[in-house]
Amino acid sequence: MTPKDFDLVIVGASFAGLACARTAALRGLRVCVIDSKPEPGARVRTTGILVKEATDDFDVPAHLMRKVRGVRLYAPDGRALDLSAPGYYFQATDTPEFLRWMAAEAQFAGAAVRFNTRFEGAEEARDGILLPQLGVKTRFLIGADGARSVVAERFRLGRNRRFLVGAEIECDPISKIDPRFLNCFADSRLAPGYIGWVVPGHGATQIGIAARHKRKPELTAFIDRVKQRFGFNRLHIVQRRSGLIPTGGSVAPLGRGRVLLIGDAAGLVSPLTGGGIHTALSFGRRAAQLVSDYLLDRGPHPAQAFAREIPHYSIKRLLRAGFDLAPPNFALNGMLMTPLARALAQRIYFHHRGGGADTFETWAEALARDDMSPSAQPRREPELRCI
């Protein structure tokens, strides 16, 4: 091989791409990751909340996280419902530092990581794929380049068609916000089809909102509501971010030839909660294993094997259609404080982890099955990723 020949090139250096790069490099592949960002912590588009399962499955340094043990769900009229489960917690992360750590881990494993490098197209050859603008040839290409994947467009792969659109500010910590809770606000006027959120995060407070695609999330109005609710007048904004969250489930085809999609590019995001970091980490690693087996040991084609293992989200896509209807606020006020709504919210946020009525056990089991294909081992619910 020449110095610019690789076994695997990955487009996109976020959670899925960096997890994939580290595992592939550890398995002996020559790996290169390219990303248009100037550095791994730039232009973050997620609140960065992890479920406990994500940190059980993927070791993350404790100093990059802060535990949040409950969810406080607000109705439009201001009444609140507190939810928790014994032994369970979410992790609010310092997301830019988390991604910098992941990039360093991938490089330590042997992957080359190139920032300020945009994917501008590729050409299929008999024994690989050429990236002419980089002078690079690779035996396999993975697109981990987000909800509007350029790799998917170039190679005529499946593309995301349904989205939530979100906007968020990150500001200095607000002392009046209870650090024990993720604060979630149901309001069909401000956030039709989704919620607003206030996260007492890792060294910051994050305030955001999302709505179904083609509806504007009313971030300014939501910030005013948050100020009134928690009793403060001023905040110091450190960052603003916005982005699209795929809600249509996994795309098809996921790959062909020597190309595969992972992460948001593959639609591996829960249509119901918008959670995608856990699946990005898990299936980023799994994609690396499949590509390694294919290139080194004549294993099955990665796209075929990957498609058999990923979540189908059938039930969650149906529930997403219901959420997109955005019932009016007077209906939400009437529903959210009922025992049935409490049981439903407990299942959405915590699955089998305690609380809720016994009559919802079949519901919870169906949600759990929805996160896996028939051939996959049982997996747990991805994180609540607010944006």
Number of C-alpha atoms within 10 A of each C-alpha: 7 7 7 12 18 21 22 30 28 28 27 31 29 27 23 31 34 32 25 31 35 25 24 28 23 16 16 14 21 20 28 25 26 22 22 17 17 12 17 26 18 14 14 18 18 21 24 25 29 23 26 21 17 23 16 9 11 14 8 15 10 11 11 17 22 19 22 22 19 21 24 19 25 22 21 21 13 13 12 17 18 14 21 19 17 10 9 16 21 23 22 24 23 20 21 19 15 21 20 18 18 22 27 17 17 26 19 13 18 21 26 19 23 19 16 10 17 15 19 12 14 18 12 16 12 6 11 19 22 20 17 13 12 14 9 17 26 23 21 23 29 27 26 32 27 27 24 17 21 20 26 27 12 12 17 13 21 19 25 22 14 17 19 25 22 28 24 26 20 22 18 16 18 18 11 11 19 14 19 15 22 25 23 22 23 24 25 24 15 24 25 27 25 28 23 31 26 23 26 26 26 19 17 18 22 24 24 29 30 30 27 24 20 9 14 17 28 19 20 13 10 20 20 12 13 19 13 11 12 13 11 14 9 8 14 11 13 12 13 16 16 18 18 23 33 29 29 25 23 27 22 14 17 24 26 15 14 20 25 27 36 31 28 30 30 31 29 30 29 29 28 24 22 24 26 30 26 29 27 28 22 19 22 26 22 23 26 25 16 21 30 23 16 15 17 13 10 10 13 14 17 25 20 15 14 20 17 14 17 20 22 21 25 18 17 21 18 13 13 21 15 13 17 17 12 20 15 13 18 13 13 18 18 13 14 21 16 12 12 15 16 20 19 20 19 24 22 17 20 24 21 18 14 16 18 21 14 10 10 15 15 10 15 19 13 14 21 18 21 21 24 21 17 14 9 13 10 13 15 19 27 25 26 24 20 27 27
